[in-house]
Amino acid sequence: MLEVVICEDNSSHRKKIKEIIENTILRDNITLKVSLSTKDPEDVIDYVKKNKITGIYFLDVDLKNNMNGIMLGEKIREIDPLGFIIFVTTHMEMSYLAFKYKVEAMDYVIKEDSDFKERVISCLLKSYHSYYKTENKSDCISISSGARMISVKLCDILFVETIPASHKIRIHEENSQIEFYGNLKDIEKNLTSNFYRCHKSYIVNIDKIK
């Protein structure tokens, strides 16, 4: 699952960004979660290293820390090369540093601008749709879970299992699980050749086996 990480030293700004993102997730019914919201850049680095995520990162440029947001973006890019980095700043003049550190930022959102909320939402949704966009439908499957349609990247799946007691299917990803009513045979039809049914109740992604 794609995850959202916020690093902002100002608690009120951090809370505001988190609320905008969480309200957008609920409103648009998208498969996202805010996994970390912190003022400490080291927390971000530790989390990304430990969990090996693909993330959407909202980073303040001036973190009142030995490591500024641009430097943090550089560290993130080394660990998560496919992540989406958005700088939230009052210091537009520092944007040139992103080129110096080769961060490849998606956008710079100015805190005082009147369209701040709209820009944050736009970056969030653009990142989300870019991550799940695919020219080949076999790269992704759509799951109906209640009133939600969830897109799941095949490369994110560790294994799939049946839950006999509840007649449900459970998809295991690195940091999350998705449950829905279904049949393992129907799921198997939509999976690629790197998935192997090793048991009547389990299908494993052989690319994830060590």
Steps between C-alpha positions, in 0.01 A plus 500: 500500500612853424563691826505868596777649717498856637804677644425851629648665811200731559234296682204705373618478138567128546149448635348702215679300229402171665134605524490605134647166394282283724183687395596449133557127557153470656328722242652332195495152656859424396742237628742718691604554861707755690763270649719762665460866600804643678727799548818290505663412164681208663159343577423510128830342397465225761141424397573484127806279553317264735180464298637531143198702386409692190380827644346839436714738706392848610817665630549842653814663359606668827475232769692696767738206500854419388332332204268719291219367284706502180771290664233268636358470150842392376517227767148383417581484129790262576272261690175547308588593140137469384353718775320831444654799677309825555664791681278715721678827560510873562841510334443475127846648445648173633341292224822509297656274766278215382689505171833511683406196707322330204182443698255501204215662690145488369408850626569788738191605692512843666337500845364855476342460156121512484488175304718308749233240575420443132870460416550241774196304380613524138847365583351220709258384230751540218750284690235240578375469143852502360597211728203286402491602135602219267504440128468128559201400712679185613727719716211580731178340625186671625335367815147576616501541878162615623420826322864553403691403188863445598785485250779264599833484320601140440862581586386608850335165582689253720235228501124442485307269732145385564332552838263198517303614806391826339510396132737786434826550312790677666775668296824555689725791407820609672328732748129433460228242442185525290196277566202451271242240403614294205630174358867407478447348155363829368795692645744249351367572148609864531850432629818479295736204457713595800213396731494135605220311670696295751194387699124495454477805727813693400647675197850641543697758303821309423681830438463570873649171619844508659 
